[in-house]
Amino acid sequence: MQLTRLKRSSDIALGITGIAPIWKVSLGGAAELIGTGFWVSEKGHLITARHVIEENIGPDGIDVGPIYAMQALADGTAIPRVLIKTDMHKTFDLALSETRGADAIPTWSFPMTLDEPRLGDPVLTYAFVPITKTFDEDDPGFSTHRFEGILRIPELAITYDFSFATSATQGTVSAIFETARDQVMLPFPCFQSTIPIYGANSGGPVFDQYGRVCGINCSSYEGQDISFHVPLRGILTLRARDIEIVPEDPFPRTRFIIELGMAGRLPFDPPFWFASRVILRIQYLLRRLGLLGHSLLLLGPHALD
């Protein structure tokens, strides 16, 4: 597989390594680009929108797809990673998937923040679209990379032709829904922006003006600059396996993202332990998430499995 670059710069090359196109494949030899995700650890833990993958995830969190997330590398190559185990949020349109690739190359993560954007703040999304997508005055945005390749699965004797491109679009925050936008489509806290969202952008990261991930693409009105995004705090109660709290952790078990953040194991900016005000903010977030008073021992060696 080989990546065809439209532009070449160290910043762009590094940026594409932080996001992943998500593919659903069939035994008939068809491959469909269904969404975008972004890495949150060097071990291949991927965040995306729940609706992107939930049809292919069984009740035990195991992929019944198959689904692949492509790990793009800065040198222009890519590695398919299978979804091993997924934790889907019961409220937010969010999911965290543990992935595995044939090559043990660490995945790269963007800095993430719990500082939520305010009304009028500029925001941007960087995600994937079909390679046939074009941009103009009616469909603003631009592409930084194009990718065409062949995916072979020797075990099934199947070959897939597939292609995709990146898209970068920007806008401003136009509304904030503290508890929910509605009781059916978006029954959870979210914010609205004027970012144009295109096919397969769902699950992709939303960046604030400082280049930090502050949200996740959720839904939009096609043909209009009305899009909705889940604030990053929604990922705090998702669970990840096999990330140590400390090096040589004797209890490398399933942990909440909030635990891993407080232990400095994930790239939050500012770090959870930056100052006492952050701890107070976490307590505030826990209260909003309904976890204050929960039996969760944030830094304890308990197992959640």
C-alpha positions in Angstrom: 0.0 0.0 0.0 1.3 3.4 -0.9 0.2 6.9 0.0 0.2 9.5 -2.7 0.9 12.9 -1.3 -0.7 16.1 -2.6 1.4 18.3 -0.3 4.6 17.4 1.6 5.5 18.9 5.0 6.6 17.5 8.3 3.5 18.9 10.0 1.1 17.4 7.6 3.0 14.1 7.5 2.8 13.9 11.3 -0.8 15.0 11.4 -2.0 12.1 9.2 -0.4 9.6 11.5 -2.8 10.7 14.3 -6.0 9.8 12.4 -7.2 6.6 10.9 -9.8 5.8 8.2 -12.1 2.9 9.2 -13.0 0.3 6.6 -15.7 -2.3 6.6 -15.0 -5.2 4.3 -17.2 -8.1 3.0 -16.4 -11.6 2.1 -17.5 -10.7 -1.4 -14.4 -8.5 -1.9 -16.0 -5.1 -1.3 -14.4 -2.5 1.0 -16.4 0.5 2.3 -15.0 3.6 4.0 -17.4 4.1 7.0 -15.7 6.7 9.2 -12.7 8.2 10.8 -11.0 7.6 14.2 -8.0 9.0 16.1 -5.4 7.3 18.2 -5.2 8.1 21.9 -2.3 5.8 22.9 0.9 4.4 21.3 -0.6 0.9 21.6 -3.4 1.4 19.0 -6.3 2.5 21.1 -8.7 4.3 18.8 -11.5 6.7 19.5 -14.4 7.1 17.0 -18.1 7.7 16.9 -20.2 4.8 18.2 -22.5 4.8 15.2 -19.6 4.3 12.8 -18.9 0.8 14.1 -21.7 -0.4 16.3 -23.4 -2.5 13.6 -20.2 -4.6 13.5 -19.5 -4.9 17.2 -21.1 -7.8 19.1 -22.6 -7.5 22.7 -19.2 -8.7 24.1 -17.4 -5.9 22.3 -15.8 -8.2 19.8 -15.7 -7.2 16.1 -18.0 -9.4 13.9 -17.2 -7.3 10.8 -14.5 -7.5 9.8 -13.5 -3.8 10.3 -10.0 -2.4 9.8 -8.5 0.9 10.9 -5.6 2.0 8.7 -2.5 3.3 10.6 -0.9 5.8 8.2 2.8 6.4 8.6 4.8 9.5 7.8 6.8 7.8 5.1 3.7 7.2 3.0 2.9 3.6 3.9 0.0 2.3 5.9 -0.7 -0.7 8.1 -4.1 -2.3 8.5 -5.1 -2.9 12.1 -8.0 -5.2 13.2 -10.4 -4.2 15.9 -9.9 -6.6 18.8 -12.1 -5.2 21.6 -14.4 -2.2 21.8 -16.0 -0.3 24.6 -19.1 1.6 23.5 -20.4 4.5 25.6 -23.9 4.0 26.8 -24.9 7.6 26.4 -22.5 9.5 24.2 -22.0 8.7 20.5 -18.5 7.4 21.3 -16.5 4.2 21.2 -12.9 3.1 22.1 -11.4 0.2 20.2 -8.3 -1.8 20.9 -6.6 -2.5 17.6 -3.7 -4.7 16.5 -1.5 -4.6 13.4 0.9 -7.0 11.9 3.8 -4.7 12.6 4.4 -3.5 16.2 4.8 0.2 15.2 3.5 2.6 17.9 0.5 4.7 17.0 0.9 8.5 17.4 -1.6 10.7 19.3 -2.6 14.4 19.1 -2.7 16.3 22.4 -6.2 16.3 23.9 -7.8 18.9 26.1 -10.8 19.1 28.5 -10.9 22.8 27.9 -14.1 23.1 25.9 -14.6 25.6 23.1 -16.8 28.6 23.7 -19.3 30.3 21.4 -17.5 31.9 18.5 -14.3 30.0 18.9 -12.6 28.7 15.8 -12.6 24.9 15.4 -11.3 22.6 12.7 -11.6 18.9 11.8 -9.2 16.7 10.0 -10.7 13.4 8.8 -11.2 11.1 5.8 -13.5 11.2 2.7 -13.9 9.1 -0.4 -11.1 9.9 -3.0 -13.8 11.2 -5.4 -14.7 14.0 -3.1 -14.0 17.5 -4.5 -14.1 20.9 -2.8 -15.4 24.2 -4.1 -17.3 27.2 -2.9 -20.3 25.1 -2.1 -18.3 22.4 -0.5 -15.4 24.3 1.3 -12.3 22.5 2.5 -9.1 21.0 1.1 -7.3 17.7 0.9 -3.7 17.1 2.0 -3.3 13.4 1.0 -4.7 10.8 -1.4 -4.3 7.1 -0.8 -4.8 4.2 -3.2 -3.9 0.7 -2.4 -4.8 -3.0 -2.2 -5.6 -4.9 1.0 -5.0 -8.6 0.9 -6.3 -11.0 3.5 -4.4 -14.3 2.8 -6.4 -16.3 5.3 -9.6 -15.6 3.3 -7.9 -15.5 -0.1 -9.6 -12.1 -0.7 -8.1 -8.9 -2.2 -9.7 -5.4 -1.8 -9.1 -2.3 -3.9 -9.6 0.8 -1.9 -8.9 4.5 -1.9 -9.5 7.6 0.2 -8.4 11.1 0.8 -8.0 13.4 3.8 -10.2 16.5 4.3 -9.6 19.6 6.4 -12.5 21.9 7.1 -13.0 24.7 9.6 -15.7 26.8 11.2 -16.8 28.3 14.5 -18.7 27.1 17.5 -22.3 28.3 17.0 -24.2 26.7 19.9 -23.5 24.7 23.1 -25.9 22.2 24.5 -24.9 21.6 28.2 -27.2 18.6 28.7 -28.6 17.5 25.4 -29.8 18.9 22.1 -32.8 16.6 22.0 -34.1 13.3 23.4 -33.7 11.2 20.2 -30.8 12.0 17.9 -28.4 13.8 20.3 -29.5 13.1 23.9 -26.2 14.0 25.4 -24.0 17.1 25.9 -22.7 18.4 22.6 -21.7 21.5 20.7 -22.7 22.8 17.3 -20.4 24.4 14.7 -20.3 25.7 11.2 -17.7 23.1 10.1 -18.8 21.4 6.9 -18.9 17.6 7.6 -18.7 15.2 4.7 -19.1 11.4 4.3 -16.8 9.4 6.5 -15.8 12.4 8.6 -17.9 10.9 11.5 -15.7 9.9 14.4 -12.9 12.3 13.4 -11.2 14.7 15.8 -12.2 18.3 16.2 -9.4 20.7 17.1 -9.4 24.0 19.0 -7.4 27.0 18.0 -4.3 25.6 19.8 -4.3 22.4 17.8 -5.7 20.2 20.6 -8.4 17.6 20.2 -11.5 19.1 22.0 -14.3 17.0 20.4 -15.4 14.3 18.0 -17.5 14.6 14.9 -21.0 13.2 15.5 -23.6 14.3 12.9 -24.5 17.1 10.5 -27.1 18.4 8.1 -25.9 17.5 4.7 -25.4 20.6 2.4 -25.5 23.0 5.4 -22.8 24.4 7.7 -24.5 22.8 10.7 -22.6 20.1 12.5 -22.6 18.5 15.9 -19.7 17.3 18.0 -19.3 15.4 21.2 -17.0 17.2 23.7 -13.9 15.3 24.6 -15.0 14.8 28.2 -17.3 12.1 26.9 -14.3 9.7 26.5 -13.4 9.8 30.2 -15.5 6.9 31.2 -14.6 4.7 28.2 -12.3 1.8 29.2 -8.9 0.7 27.7 -7.0 -2.4 28.3 -3.2 -3.0 28.5 -2.1 0.5 29.4 0.0 0.6 32.5 -0.6 3.2 35.2 3.1 3.3 35.8 6.0 1.5 34.1 6.0 -2.2 35.1 2.5 -1.8 36.5 1.7 -5.0 38.4 -2.0 -4.4 37.5 -2.1 -3.7 33.7 -5.8 -4.2 33.5 -8.8 -2.4 32.1 -8.7 1.3 33.1 -11.0 4.2 32.6 -9.6 7.0 30.4 -9.9 9.4 33.4 -7.6 7.1 35.4 -5.0 7.0 32.6 -5.2 10.7 32.2 -4.6 11.4 35.9 -1.6 9.0 35.8 -0.2 11.0 32.9 -0.4 8.0 30.5 -2.4 9.8 27.8 -1.5 13.1 26.1 -3.9 15.6 27.8 -3.0 19.3 27.6 -2.8 20.6 30.2 -2.0 17.4 32.1 -4.5 16.2 34.7 -1.9 16.7 37.4 -1.0 20.2 36.2 -2.4 22.0 39.2 -5.0 21.6 41.9 -7.5 23.5 39.8 -7.5 20.6 37.4 -8.4 18.2 40.2 -11.3 20.4 41.0 -12.3 20.4 37.3 -12.2 16.6 37.3 -14.5 16.5 40.3 -16.8 18.9 38.4 -16.7 16.7 35.3 -17.4 13.6 37.4 -20.4 15.2 38.9 -21.7 16.1 35.4 -21.0 12.5 34.3 -22.9 11.1 37.3 -19.7 9.4 38.7 -19.1 11.5 41.8 -19.4 9.1 44.7 -18.9 6.1 42.3 -16.8 3.3 43.7 -14.1 4.2 41.2 -10.7 4.4 42.9 -9.0 6.6 40.3 -5.5 5.3 40.9 -6.2 2.0 42.5 -5.1 -1.5 41.3 -8.6 -2.7 40.8 -9.8 -4.6 37.7 -12.9 -3.5 35.9 -13.3 -6.7 33.8 
